[in-house]
């Protein structure tokens, strides 16, 4: 009979030189798989946490960029208004100088 029952009784030497049956190796391997699965779940949790933190950071950066963009737009608008006002003042000064020159003739 070459069934599984016979194989479970067969013994092989493990890495430390101890003789073990296939059944004992199954128990060891199952324990290793459980440990590996726990570690994997731990890694998955850590990855999820880092993804959440990354998303929060990204949202914070996006908010900062939007604030800076708004500030820059407001400064550009203020600069345009100042430029327009300076242009009006220059026109008024030119007109006043022209009137003064005409009055002096």
C-alpha positions as CSV (number, residue, x, y, z in Angstrom):
1,X,0.0,0.0,0.0
2,X,1.5,3.3,-1.1
3,X,-1.3,5.4,0.3
4,X,-0.9,8.5,2.4
5,X,-1.1,6.5,5.7
6,X,2.1,4.7,4.9
7,X,3.9,7.9,3.9
8,X,2.9,9.5,7.2
9,X,4.8,6.8,9.1
10,X,8.0,7.2,6.9
11,X,10.7,9.3,8.5
12,X,13.1,11.7,6.9
13,X,15.8,13.8,8.5
14,X,15.1,17.5,9.0
15,X,17.6,20.4,8.7
16,X,18.7,19.9,12.3
17,X,19.3,16.2,11.8
18,X,16.3,15.0,13.7
19,X,14.2,12.2,12.2
20,X,10.6,13.3,11.6
21,X,7.5,11.8,10.0
22,X,5.6,13.4,7.1
23,X,2.8,14.1,9.6
24,X,5.2,16.1,11.8
25,X,6.4,18.0,8.8
26,X,2.8,18.8,7.9
27,X,2.3,20.2,11.4
28,X,5.4,22.3,11.1
29,X,4.6,23.5,7.6
30,X,1.0,24.4,8.7
31,X,2.4,26.4,11.6
32,X,4.8,28.2,9.2
33,X,1.9,28.9,6.8
34,X,-0.1,30.3,9.7
35,X,2.8,32.5,10.8
36,X,3.3,33.7,7.2
37,X,-0.4,34.5,6.8
38,X,-0.3,36.5,10.1
39,X,2.7,38.4,8.8
40,X,1.0,39.0,5.5
41,X,-2.1,40.3,7.2
42,X,0.2,42.6,9.3
43,X,1.9,43.9,6.1
44,X,-1.5,44.4,4.5
45,X,-2.6,46.5,7.5
46,X,0.6,48.5,7.4
47,X,0.2,49.1,3.7
48,X,-3.4,50.3,4.2
49,X,-2.3,52.6,7.0
50,X,0.5,54.1,4.8
51,X,-2.0,54.5,1.9
52,X,-4.4,56.4,4.2
53,X,-1.6,58.6,5.4
54,X,-0.4,59.2,1.8
55,X,-4.0,60.2,0.8
56,X,-4.3,62.6,3.7
57,X,-0.9,64.1,2.8
58,X,-1.9,64.4,-0.8
59,X,-5.2,66.1,0.2
60,X,-3.2,68.5,2.5
61,X,-0.8,69.3,-0.4
62,X,-3.7,69.8,-2.8
63,X,-5.3,72.2,-0.3
64,X,-2.0,74.1,0.1
65,X,-1.6,74.3,-3.7
66,X,-5.2,75.6,-4.1
67,X,-4.6,78.2,-1.4
68,X,-1.3,79.3,-3.0
69,X,-3.1,79.4,-6.4
70,X,-5.8,81.6,-5.0
71,X,-3.3,83.9,-3.4
72,X,-1.3,84.2,-6.6
73,X,-4.5,85.0,-8.6
74,X,-5.4,87.7,-6.1
75,X,-1.9,89.2,-6.4
76,X,-2.1,89.2,-10.2
77,X,-5.6,90.9,-10.0
78,X,-4.2,93.5,-7.6
79,X,-1.2,94.1,-9.8
80,X,-3.6,94.7,-12.8
81,X,-5.7,97.1,-10.8
82,X,-2.6,99.0,-9.7
83,X,-1.3,99.1,-13.3
84,X,-4.7,100.4,-14.5
85,X,-4.7,103.1,-11.8
86,X,-1.2,104.2,-12.7
87,X,-2.2,104.4,-16.3
88,X,-5.2,106.7,-15.3
89,X,-2.9,108.8,-13.2
90,X,-0.4,109.2,-16.0
91,X,-3.2,110.3,-18.4
92,X,-4.4,112.8,-15.8
93,X,-0.9,114.1,-15.3
94,X,-0.3,114.4,-19.0
95,X,-3.6,116.3,-19.4
96,X,-2.7,118.6,-16.5
97,X,0.7,119.3,-18.0
98,X,-0.9,120.0,-21.4
99,X,-3.3,122.5,-19.7
100,X,-0.5,124.1,-17.8
101,X,1.6,124.5,-21.0
102,X,-1.5,125.9,-22.9
103,X,-2.1,128.4,-20.0
104,X,1.5,129.5,-20.1
105,X,1.3,130.4,-23.8
